[in-house]
Amino acid sequence: MARDVRPVHHPDKRHVEMPYAPALLVRRGSLLFLSGLTAAPVYHSHPHREEEFDLPPRMREQAVLLMENLKTTLAAAGCTLADVVAATRYLTDVAEQDDLNAVWASYLGAHRPTTTTVEVSRLATHANCKIEISVVAVGPEAATRVVRSSGTVRRSRRRAERIQKKPTRSKRKNAVQKRRRR
């Protein structure tokens, strides 16, 4: 994984091996990338177990469960729904989009992140899932301050300053060759 990206997990997560992180916080730039969330529990078994996907049959109820999963995952990274800047929403039936939009608006209020909505034949998570949403959010200011004040950044800055002060290898080599010629 890249140096400035860290996975974010819920503080009360149960120990489950998953093929993805619920979210990635990009510390340089303070962007948070969330994996697709559904109405199913974020931490579910892999391979999947049927009992973990006993979901309500209606879009509205699944959208509420999904939005609660989204709030919890954002909070684990120090973010809120107001920090969401982009969302991609996958629906198994676009005719139910109005139900999703009603729940979406009740959670987001006046905040309007960018969205893309796509109808799909089935979601990979489970056949009972009617919606999946992935989002990008702006991370907290504190994450930026931590990066700027970290030892790694200070060491990198000091190293860059030393390199600027030293003559380049070719200049040193030329100087040595000139001395030898004298």
Residue pairs with C-beta under 8 A, 6 or more apart in sequence:
1 7
4 26
4 27
4 28
4 147
5 24
5 25
5 26
5 27
6 24
6 25
6 27
7 21
7 22
7 23
7 24
7 25
8 21
8 22
8 23
8 24
8 25
8 32
8 73
8 76
8 77
9 21
9 22
9 76
10 22
10 42
10 43
10 72
10 73
10 76
11 76
13 43
14 43
16 43
16 44
16 45
16 46
17 46
18 43
18 46
19 46
20 35
21 35
22 34
22 35
22 37
22 42
22 43
22 73
22 76
23 32
23 33
23 34
23 35
23 73
23 74
23 76
23 77
24 32
24 33
24 34
25 31
25 32
25 77
25 139
25 143
26 32
26 33
26 139
27 139
27 143
27 144
27 146
27 147
28 147
30 138
30 139
30 140
30 141
30 143
30 144
31 136
31 137
31 138
31 139
32 74
32 77
32 79
32 83
32 136
32 137
32 138
32 139
33 134
33 136
34 70
34 73
34 74
34 134
34 135
34 136
34 137
35 134
36 88
36 90
36 125
36 132
36 133
36 134
37 66
37 69
37 70
37 73
37 132
37 133
37 134
38 62
38 66
38 69
38 123
38 125
38 126
38 129
38 131
38 132
39 55
39 56
39 61
39 62
39 63
39 65
39 66
39 69
39 129
39 130
39 131
40 52
40 53
40 55
40 65
40 125
40 126
40 128
40 129
41 52
41 69
42 69
42 72
42 73
44 52
44 53
45 52
48 125
48 126
53 125
53 126
53 128
53 129
54 128
55 62
55 65
55 126
55 128
55 129
55 130
56 62
56 65
58 99
59 91
59 93
59 96
59 99
59 100
59 130
59 131
60 99
60 100
60 102
60 103
62 129
62 130
62 131
63 99
63 100
63 103
63 104
63 131
64 103
66 131
66 132
66 133
67 81
67 103
67 104
67 107
70 81
70 107
70 133
70 135
71 80
71 81
71 107
74 80
74 81
74 83
74 84
74 137
77 137
77 139
77 140
78 139
78 140
78 142
78 143
79 137
79 138
79 139
79 140
81 107
81 108
81 111
82 108
82 111
83 137
83 138
83 139
83 140
84 108
84 111
84 113
84 135
84 136
84 137
85 113
85 114
85 135
85 136
85 137
85 138
86 113
86 114
86 115
86 135
86 136
87 113
87 114
87 115
87 116
87 133
87 134
87 135
87 136
88 115
88 116
88 117
88 118
88 133
88 134
88 135
89 100
89 115
89 116
89 117
89 118
89 131
89 132
89 133
90 117
90 118
90 119
90 120
90 123
90 131
90 132
90 133
91 97
91 100
91 117
91 118
91 119
91 120
91 130
91 131
92 119
92 120
92 121
92 122
92 123
92 129
92 130
92 131
93 119
93 130
94 117
94 119
96 130
97 117
100 131
113 135
123 129
123 130
123 131
123 132
125 132
147 153
167 175
